[in-house]
Amino acid sequence: MSKIVFVFPGQGSQSPGMGKDLFENSEFAKETYKKADEIMETKISEISFNGPGDLLKQTNLTQPALFIHSYILFNLLKDKLSADFTAGHSLGEYTALCYSGAFNFENGLKLVKARGKLMKDAGDIQKGTMAALIGLDEEKVFEICEIAKENQIVQPANFNCPGQIVISGDEDAVLRAIKIAKEAPFNCRLAKQLEVSGAFHSELMRTLADDFKVEIEKSEISDSKIPVYSNVEAEPVTDKFLIEQLLHRQLYSSVKWEQLIRNMIRDGANSFYEIGNGKVLTGLIKKINPDVKTFNISNFEDIQKI
């Protein structure tokens, strides 16, 4: 039997104006943004609706803004459509866990707020960066990182889809990796540093992850009601203790997005709904397997069409 999947976007999918139409058309959205402004102790609603883009790009604001937006969308959808499995890319994993019932909106937003702040601060404490390598397989990317290390940290951070891998680590090591990737014998089609505030999903995040563990332990996490495919292991999880461990490990481990999608398809998934701003994940899923059906639910009009 074919299964429906909800996937939730992470950082990079944000844009000013997101959520404004939901706020204007839904009482539930109005109440949720009001509650979110209180929890965030800032007008996250106005930043989402009006930007400016540079402000919305700040990790400590981007992550909560995306979480709130996707949360409202999946609640407005619930009478029309439900998922058998779920997953999210990096920050999106928190939205997936919230959808699955592992924690409620308030606990989820508090966790995301703490995570966003820690990740923003991490860049100030430990200078790191990330880069996208396009057109190389996993083996070559591992090889490039090995050559570029020179007693520093550089490692694959996101396995997004075939030929699209993001690396992360010490700034100098990442810049060396970019240079090596562009030259023979690798001849990478595109090697480009990303605009990020830190070396996310790398060993440089381990100290931060231990600080964040305190927040995870304070949060009320339950078993999830449906399987959530984790970024770290790419396999389904429902157990609360395992969820807590995986959220801790996620900060310094690679996001195995390609494998996670392949495993969902292996387990019967054939309809993927991206619930949130933008179309990043449906684009990746199409490159992983062009035969599955993909849909985007980004705004109030999309919900009305279902």
Secondary structure, 3 states (H helix, E strand, C coil): CCEEEEEECCCCCCCCCCCHHHHHHCHHHHHHHHHHHHHHCCCHHHHHHHCCHHHHCCHHHHHHHHHHHHHHHHHHHCCCCCCCEEEECCCHHHHHHHHCCCCCHHHHHHHHHHHHHHHHHHHHHCCEEEEEEECCCHHHHHHHHHHHCCCCCEEEEEEEECCEEEEEEEHHHHHHHHHHHHCCCCCCCEEEECCCCCCCCCHHHHHHHHHHHHHHHHCCCCCCCCCEECCCCCCEECCHHHHHHHHHHHCCCCECHHHHHHHHHHCCEEEEEEECCCCHHHHHHHHHCCCCEEEEECCHHHHHHC
